[in-house]
């Protein structure tokens, strides 16, 4: 008796369950591109942040190297023109 009642209730609610599934799929297909765009933007920001964290401590060394290079270039004799 209970099984027949459950079967009837299931058949009664089946269209609503299918409609719910259709709405969820449609919403997912609409939202998915925006979610992927946000994911890519977040990854790009994270990569830039990691690069800044790794490269900023090297700036003083880069300034020293640039100063030595500029001094050597200014103080060296020019090459002979042929």
C-alpha positions in Angstrom: 0.0 0.0 0.0 2.8 2.4 1.0 4.7 1.6 -2.2 1.8 2.5 -4.4 1.3 5.8 -2.5 5.0 6.5 -2.9 4.9 5.7 -6.6 1.9 8.0 -7.1 3.7 10.8 -5.2 6.8 10.2 -7.3 4.9 10.4 -10.5 3.1 13.5 -9.3 6.4 15.3 -8.4 8.4 14.0 -11.4 7.6 16.9 -13.7 8.6 19.4 -11.0 11.8 17.7 -10.4 12.6 17.7 -14.1 11.7 21.4 -14.3 14.0 22.1 -11.4 16.8 20.2 -13.2 16.2 22.2 -16.4 16.3 25.5 -14.5 19.6 24.5 -12.7 21.2 23.5 -16.0 20.1 26.8 -17.7 21.4 28.9 -14.8 24.7 27.0 -14.8 25.1 27.6 -18.5 24.5 31.3 -18.1 26.7 31.7 -15.0 29.6 29.4 -16.0 31.2 31.9 -18.5 31.2 34.7 -15.8 32.6 32.3 -13.2 35.4 31.3 -15.6 36.2 34.9 -16.3 36.4 35.7 -12.6 38.7 32.6 -12.2 41.0 33.8 -14.9 41.1 37.3 -13.6 41.9 36.0 -10.1 44.7 33.8 -11.4 46.2 36.7 -13.3 46.1 38.9 -10.2 47.7 36.1 -8.2 50.5 35.6 -10.7 51.3 39.3 -10.8 51.3 39.4 -7.0 53.7 36.4 -6.8 56.0 38.0 -9.4 56.0 41.2 -7.4 56.8 39.4 -4.2 59.7 37.6 -5.8 61.2 40.5 -7.8 60.8 43.5 -5.5 63.6 42.3 -3.2 65.9 42.0 -6.2 65.5 45.7 -7.1 68.5 47.0 -5.1 70.7 44.5 -6.8 69.4 45.5 -10.2 70.2 49.2 -9.4 73.7 48.3 -8.4 74.2 46.2 -11.6 72.8 49.0 -13.7 75.1 51.6 -12.0 78.2 49.4 -12.6 77.2 48.8 -16.2 76.6 52.6 -16.8 79.9 53.5 -15.2 81.8 50.9 -17.3 80.1 52.1 -20.4 80.9 55.8 -19.7 84.5 55.2 -18.7 85.5 52.8 -21.5 87.1 54.0 -24.6 85.0 54.0 -27.8 85.8 51.3 -30.3 87.8 52.4 -33.3 85.7 53.1 -36.4 86.8 51.2 -39.5 
